[in-house]
Amino acid sequence: MTHSGRKPDEGERYKAILETAARLICERGYEGTSMQEIAAACRMTKAGLYHHIQNKEQLLFAIMNYGMDLFEEQVLSRVQDIADPVERLRACMRHNILLVTRGWSKEVIIILHEHATLTGEARAFIDSRKKRYVDFLEEAFSQAAQQGRIRPVDPTIGAFSFLGMVLWVYKWFKPDGRLSDEQIADGMVELLFPPIVAAAVDGQPGVSSLRMVPRAAASGSGSGGSGTEGT
């Protein structure tokens, strides 16, 4: 049995339903996608679909919850143990952008695009999972400032500026566009972090002794970073 209480084959079937439904909802919108259309795309009867899913809103909640699982697996688990807070943030931004731009992450896009559709306890639960990401970012910005790795910045402003850049990518990124998702990820990381990275003057970190320097000088590495940002 899987952690959800389903047999392994049922768990895979359930996952396929979520992924198929996520693709349709991304294409047509939540209101524009019927359960009948989802059932047909899954090659199931509507009654068969309701064997797995109670109703449409429960399906949306399941998709978002699955999307948060993907996010934690593909982003947070890969960066949370990076000791340097600036490199942690840089790697986090890069992984998050690639998660949003890669074609298989429709569930994550639904979290962004349909964030106000859920109601009640389901919405509160997803919001609590998202809040843990905000807390993670705020802690990293706070640590970076305390260590003199970036210029003084309010952690909340830093976290939501970061998120504002990353989470809007799905609106304008085109897979067949001039820039690849790798180029966009690298470019956005370099756009945000060099202006805020700082070094202590005379070895005395603090608000009054910080000056602006290129990231390479602040981190002691070349433009390739520490090697922790790769996919």
N, C-alpha and C positions, 0 to 999 in steps of 0.2 A: 504494500500500500504506500502511496505517496503521503507527504505531509498534509495534504488536503483531504485525506481519507478516501481518495479514489484509487482504484487499481491503476497500475502503470499505464496500460493502454487507454484507460478512460482519461487519465491525466493528460496524455498526449492529444487525445481528441478534444478535450476541453481547451487546451492551449491553442490548437489549430482553429477552433471556433473564435477565440479571442482575437487571434491574428487576422483572420479573415474579416471579422466584423470591424476591426480597427481600420483595415484598408478601405472598406466601403464607407465608413463614417468619415475618414479623411477625404475621400473623393466627393462625397455628397452632403456632408454635414450630418449632425445627429438627428435633427428634425426631418431631414430629407431622406433618411434611410429607414426602411420598414423592417420589421422582424421577418416578414415573408421574404424580402430580398436577401437578408442575411442567411436565412435558412437555405434558400436556393443556391447561394454562393458556396455554402458549406456542403451542398449536395445532400440536404436533409429535408424532411418534412418540417412544417412549422411545429407540429406536435413533438417531433423528435428534438427540435431545438429547445423547446420548453422543458424537455426532460433534463437538460443541462443548465438552463437559465430560467429564473423565475419570471422576469419581466425585463423591459428594455432598460430601465434605469439601473437595475441590478447588473445588467450586462455592461453598461457604461462604467459602473463602479469597478467591476471585475477587470475591465480593460485598463482603467487607470491604476488599479492596484498592481496589476501585472507590469505596467509601464514603470511604476516606482521600483518594482523588483529589478527590472532591467537596468534602471538608472543606478541603483545601489551596486549592482554587480559590475556594470561597465564603467562607472565613474568613481563613486566613493571608495569602493573596495580597492581600487588601484592607486589611490592617492593618499588615503588617510594615514599611512605609516611614513610618509615623506617628512623628515624632520624639519627641514628648512621651510618656514611658512610661505615664503614667496614662491619657491619652487613647487610647493604643494598647490598653491593657487594657480600657478601657470599650468601645471599638469591637469588640474581639475578643469580649467577653462577649455583646454584643448580636447580632453576626453568628452566633455559635455557637448561641445560644438559638433564633434564627429558623431556622437550619439543622435543628435537632432537631425543631422544632414544625411545620415546613412538611411537607405531606403527601407530597411527592415524595422526601423524604430517608430512605426506609426503609432504605437501605444503611447509613446512619450509625447508625440505631437498632439494627440488627443488630450492629454493632461493639460497642455498649454492652451489649446484652442477651445476646449469645452469646459474650462475650469469653473465656470459659473453655472453649469447645467445641473450638476448634482445638488441634492438637497439633504437636509437633516443630518443624521449620524454618518451617512456615507460621505458627505462632503466634509464634515468635521474630521473624519478619519484620514482622508487624503490630505487635507490641509495640515494635519499634525505631522504627516510624513514629510510634506514639503517644508514645514517649519524646521525640521531637523537639519535640512540642507542649509537653510538660512543661518541657523546656529553654527553649523560647521564653518561656513564662510566668515561669519562675524568673528569667530574664535581665531581663524587664521589671520585675518586682517589685524585683529588686536595684538596677536603675538608678533606679527611682523613689525608693527609700530613700536611695541615695547622693546624689541630687540634692535631698533634703529635700522631695520632692513627696508622700511619705506618711510616716507615723510608722514607726519602725524595726520591721521584721517579717522573720522568717526567710523567704527566698525560697521554700523548699520548702513551708512552711506556707501561704504566700500562694497558691502555685500550686495546691496540692491543695484548699484551701478554695474557690478559684475553680471548680475542676473539679467539686467536690462539689455546688456549687449548680447549675452549668450542666447537668451530665450526668444529673441526677436528674429534670429537667423532663419527659422523655419518659414517666415513670411516672405523672405526675398531670395533665399538660396535657390538656384536652379542647377540640377545635376548636370545638365548639358551646357551650362554657361561658360563664360570665359575663364572663371577661376574654379579650381577644384576645391573640394571641401578641406583637403589638407592645406592648401594655400590660404584659404580663409581662416582656418584655425590658427595657423602660424602667424598670419598677419594681424589677427585680432589680439592675440597674446602680446605681440610686440607693440601694438597700439596702446594697450592699457597699461602695461607694466613699466616700460622705461621711464615715463613721466613721474611715476610715484616712487620708484626705487630710489633709496637714499643710502648714503654712507656717513658714518660718524667722523667728524673732524677731530683730529688729534686723539682718536680712540675714545671720545666721550659721547656716547649716544644720548639723545634727548631732543626735545622740541627745539631748543635754542641752538643746538650744535649740528643740525642736519643740513646738508647741502645736496643739490641735485647732481647725480652722476649717471653715466650710462649703466645699463644693467650689467654688462660684462665686468665693469670695474667694481660694482657693488657685490657681485657674486663670486668674483675671482675666476670666472669661466669665460669661454668664448661664446660666440653667438649661438652655438649649438646647445647651450644649457647643460644641465647635469646628466642628461640621458634618461631622466625619469619621466619624460613627457611622451615617449613613444607609445604607439598603440600596441 
